[in-house]
Every structure is written in C-alpha cells, then in structure tokens.
Amino acid sequence: ELEHAFKFNDAVLRHLAIKMKKPVTTPSPMMKEEKAKSLTPAPAVEEKPVEQPAAATSE
C-alpha cells in the first residue's frame, strides 16, 4: 500500500532529470535554429504605392 501511495516531489524529479556531470555550454539545437533565422535577412516586402488623396473640389 505504501508503494502505491508514494508520490514524487516535482522539485526532486526536476533535479534528478537535469543533473549532469558538467555544465552544457554549447547552444541547443533550438537556439541554433533561432539564431540562423535571425541572421538571414527577411524577404523584402513589396510596398504598395500610397494613394494620394483626391484634390478637394469646390462646388
């Protein structure tokens, strides 16, 4: 019964899941992809000419 009632503490599980022998100093694959996206220039957006307001007609 005690085995079924035992619950893991989230903080303990998190600590056990990320414990490593040495610190990881290289960028993650997600950050590499993010950096590559920011370094590539964004495609040029075609600008539409701004319409000039019609001249006021005096009636």
SVG drawing of the C-alpha trace seen along z (x, -y; Angstrom):
<svg xmlns="http://www.w3.org/2000/svg" viewBox="-21 -76 53 78">
<polyline fill="none" stroke="black" stroke-width="0.4" points="0.0,0.0 2.9,-2.4 4.3,-1.9 1.1,-3.0 0.6,-6.0 4.1,-7.3 4.2,-10.4 7.3,-12.1 8.1,-15.7 8.3,-17.8 11.4,-19.6 13.2,-16.3 12.2,-14.9 13.4,-18.1 16.7,-17.9 17.2,-14.3 16.2,-14.8 18.7,-17.7 21.6,-16.6 24.7,-16.4 28.4,-15.6 29.5,-19.0 27.7,-22.2 26.5,-22.3 27.9,-25.5 27.0,-24.8 23.8,-26.3 20.9,-24.0 19.7,-22.9 16.6,-25.1 18.8,-28.2 21.0,-27.4 17.9,-27.4 16.6,-30.6 19.9,-32.4 20.1,-31.2 16.6,-32.6 17.6,-36.0 20.8,-36.2 19.1,-35.6 17.5,-38.8 13.8,-38.9 12.3,-38.7 11.6,-42.2 8.0,-43.1 6.6,-44.7 5.4,-48.1 2.2,-49.4 2.3,-53.0 0.3,-55.2 -2.7,-56.6 -2.8,-60.4 -6.0,-61.9 -8.2,-63.4 -7.9,-67.2 -10.8,-69.0 -13.3,-70.2 -15.1,-73.4 -18.7,-73.4"/>
</svg>
